[in-house]
């Protein structure tokens, strides 16, 4: 067994690191997609709130 041969432990570490990177990438993609939806939803909610507020102001006057 030479120094250059990869041990099972090293291979496992590389694999787990690769899997962690893939998982992180997937997670990031999922988060960014959800963040976009949340931003749109938030923007819509704020708009509805302001429209309701404006209607109240107009009706009060």
MODELLER restraints for C-alpha pairs under 7 A, 6 or more apart:
rsr = mdl.restraints
at = mdl.atoms
